[in-house]
C-alpha cells in the first residue's frame, strides 16, 4: 500500500503530463505449428495520434517473410495506456489490450509522456506451410518389388 501512496503523491505533483503520441512500437510474433518461433520489433510514426491503415499494411508487407516462409496475419492487438487516473490503473484488473478483427486505422489518444513507449501494436503472424525444397516437392515414389 505504500507504493500506492507514492503514486498518488506523484500524480498530485503533475509529474505525468499527457501529450499526443508521436510513435508506436509494432511487435511481430511468428507462429509456426502452434509455437512462437521468432519475433521482430519496429517503430512507426503516428500522424496526429493515428496509425493509418496504409502505414500498418506497409509494415505487415515488409515483415511477412521470415526464415524463408511467408506468413499471414492471424491476430492484431494494440495496447494503449491512456488511463487518466494512474492510481485506478494500478489497482484495477481491467485489460488495456484491444483486439482488432481486420486491418484498420488505430487511434492513440493522449497518454503520459513517461509511458508513451508502452503504447504498442502486437501482430501475430501464422504459417502452417512447411518449407519447399526439391525433396518435399518431389512426388513420392511408388514402392514396387523391382525397386526393393
C-alpha positions in Angstrom: 0.0 0.0 0.0 3.0 2.3 0.5 3.6 2.2 -3.3 0.0 3.4 -4.0 0.6 6.4 -1.7 3.8 7.3 -3.5 1.9 7.0 -6.8 -0.8 9.4 -5.5 1.8 12.0 -4.5 3.5 11.8 -7.9 0.1 12.3 -9.6 -0.6 15.4 -7.4 2.7 16.9 -8.3 1.8 16.9 -12.1 4.7 14.6 -12.7 2.8 12.8 -15.5 1.9 15.2 -18.3 -0.4 14.0 -21.0 0.9 14.6 -24.5 0.0 13.5 -28.0 1.7 10.2 -29.0 4.3 10.6 -31.7 5.2 6.9 -32.3 4.2 3.4 -31.6 6.1 0.1 -31.3 4.9 -2.7 -33.6 5.8 -6.3 -32.5 5.6 -9.2 -34.9 5.3 -12.7 -33.5 5.9 -15.5 -36.0 3.9 -18.6 -35.0 4.7 -21.9 -36.8 2.7 -25.1 -35.9 1.4 -23.6 -32.7 4.6 -22.2 -31.2 6.2 -18.8 -31.5 9.4 -19.3 -33.4 10.7 -15.7 -33.8 9.8 -12.1 -33.1 10.6 -8.7 -34.6 10.1 -5.1 -33.4 9.8 -1.9 -35.4 8.7 1.6 -34.7 6.1 3.5 -36.7 5.4 7.2 -36.6 1.9 8.4 -35.9 0.1 11.2 -37.8 -1.9 13.3 -35.3 -2.1 10.3 -32.9 -3.4 7.8 -35.6 -1.6 4.8 -37.1 -3.1 4.8 -40.6 -4.2 1.7 -42.3 -1.7 2.2 -45.1 1.2 2.5 -42.6 0.2 -0.6 -40.8 -0.3 -2.5 -44.1 3.2 -1.4 -45.3 4.8 -2.7 -42.1 2.9 -6.0 -42.4 4.1 -6.4 -46.0 7.7 -5.6 -45.0 7.7 -8.2 -42.2 5.6 -11.0 -43.7 8.6 -13.1 -44.9 10.7 -14.6 -42.2 13.1 -17.5 -42.4 12.2 -18.5 -45.9 8.5 -18.7 -45.1 5.6 -16.3 -46.0 3.4 -15.6 -43.0 -0.2 -14.2 -42.9 -1.8 -12.2 -40.2 -3.8 -14.2 -37.6 -4.3 -11.6 -35.0 -3.9 -7.8 -34.4 -3.9 -6.3 -30.9 -3.0 -2.9 -29.5 -2.2 -1.6 -26.1 -2.9 2.0 -25.2 -2.0 3.4 -21.8 -4.5 6.4 -21.6 -5.9 6.0 -18.1 -6.2 9.5 -16.6 -6.1 8.2 -13.0 -2.8 6.2 -12.5 -3.9 5.0 -9.1 -7.0 3.5 -10.6 -4.8 1.8 -13.3 -2.5 0.3 -10.6 -5.4 -1.0 -8.6 -7.7 -2.3 -11.4 -7.7 -5.5 -13.3 -9.1 -4.1 -16.5 -7.3 -5.1 -19.7 -6.0 -2.3 -21.8 -5.2 -4.8 -24.7 -7.7 -4.3 -27.6 -8.4 -6.9 -30.3 -8.9 -6.0 -34.0 -10.7 -8.2 -36.5 -9.2 -6.5 -39.5 -6.5 -4.0 -40.5 -8.0 -0.6 -39.7 -6.7 2.8 -38.5 -5.8 2.8 -34.8 -6.2 6.0 -32.7 -3.8 6.5 -29.9 -5.2 9.3 -27.7 -3.0 11.3 -25.4 -1.1 9.4 -22.7 1.5 10.3 -20.1 4.8 11.2 -21.8 6.7 9.0 -19.3 4.7 5.9 -20.5 4.5 6.7 -24.2 6.9 3.9 -25.2 4.5 1.3 -23.8 1.8 2.0 -26.4 2.2 -0.9 -28.8 0.7 -2.9 -31.6 1.1 -6.7 -31.5 0.7 -8.7 -34.7 0.5 -12.5 -34.7 1.7 -14.0 -38.0 0.9 -17.6 -38.7 2.2 -20.1 -41.2 1.2 -23.7 -41.5 3.2 -24.5 -44.6 6.4 -26.4 -44.5 9.5 -25.2 -46.4 9.5 -26.1 -50.0 12.6 -27.9 -51.3 13.2 -30.4 -54.1 12.8 -33.2 -51.6 9.4 -32.1 -50.3 8.1 -31.1 -53.7 9.0 -34.3 -55.5 6.2 -36.8 -55.7 6.7 -39.9 -53.5 8.0 -42.9 -55.5 5.8 -45.9 -55.6 7.5 -48.9 -54.0 7.5 -51.9 -56.2 9.2 -55.3 -55.8 11.7 -54.2 -58.5 12.7 -51.1 -56.5 13.4 -53.0 -53.3 
